């Protein structure tokens, strides 16, 4: 039997009411646009991820398990599977190549499970494009609001961001299943007690994308269970030894309910990756590239590089040798940006990872953990200083990486990513053009069947 341990509505109940009552017309137009951009970004990331062993293993496991043909697992054979299985595979693929999105405050990939869940459940429910975008933005809002109470605690306690990202999937699925406020609250409470994931394991292995698949899967499953009447502890977020106390940073969560639909986290915290690898390090590459361009430097001109990550204290490998390594190595980002005066999708592939020019810089790079006075201004930002062999000092600061909502995200940037990555999923050039146009018009589509058919070559 469900027990409620607080007087008045709990946070789960307030979020359930928000999901039940809010509509796409309540969103700022830019939030709607960013929701559509997330669809393009998530699909593009998944196209590259579909080539990796991790996603191929989990896809085969789900295909072998089978079940009702409800939604498409993207790319490959475009297998039709239960919605929960499709959401798992698609989220895992999107995260696998470290090319998806992040909440830039403490690296929670909410857009991936939101999109994977919304597109899978939406396809099964025959939802309109507008309903799917609505679910994605509301999913991002719920996850972002919960993440506000996790700052300073989640990763420092050793937990991966997937334990928050799962709420984006649960909320999106709850919207598309049209759960009433109580059922939606139970879906979120079930999601709160369903997820696990270790930050350390994700930084060094294929566990990272496994987490993303589980976040989408458990979020959808929680909403499906709640739709059948399954109930949970509605005070699970704020209760003693509950979600916030166990996983969070000790922040006061009492005002979170009032933030729903007012801050719009997708406008303030979203970072869509426009280059591969961990979001905290994109600014390192950008700053290093800018400094090297300014000085017209070759690798031989560089005596030393120093970088500072004001709001990200975790180290990364200094001599990465593969995709997993470079994704979490600020040393690689600094070296690649300085060596090539740029950083882009080519840097995710072996030719660049093994480039001797880039690798020669690793032992000339130092991380500085000196405190930064205006630290609050940084959102996955970086400071890079290059000392040259002729004694010059070239310093560049990036407060937030390209693709951060606070800098503004443009459709041409999303299109560049889409064009670069979709061919890895076997999508033909004409289908890339037509599907991108459909994503830009997603809120006008009666369903996503045409989009899926176009990408799969069946339309």
Protein Blocks (a to p, Z undefined) as FASTA:
>chain_A
ZZdfbecjdfklmmmmmmmmpcfklpcfklmmmmmmmmmmmmmmmmmmmmpmklmmmmmm
mmmngpadfbcceehjopacdfklmmmmmmmmmmmnopabcdfklopafklmmmmmmmmm
mmmnopafklmmmmmmmmmmmmmmmmmmmgoklmmnopafklmmmmmmmmmmmmmnopaf
klmmmmmmmmmmmpgcdfklmmmmcklmmmmmmmmmmmmmmmmmmmnopacdfklmmmgh
ilklmmmnoiafklmmmmgoklommlmmgccdfbgcjfklmmmmmmmmmmmmmnopafkl
pmbdcdddfklcbdcdfbdcbfklmmmmmklmmmmmmmnopacfklmpmklmmmmklmmm
mmmcccdfbdcfklmmpghiacdddddfkopacddddfbdghiaklopafklmmmmmmmm
mmmnopafklmmmmmmmmmmmmmpfbfklmmmmmnopZZ
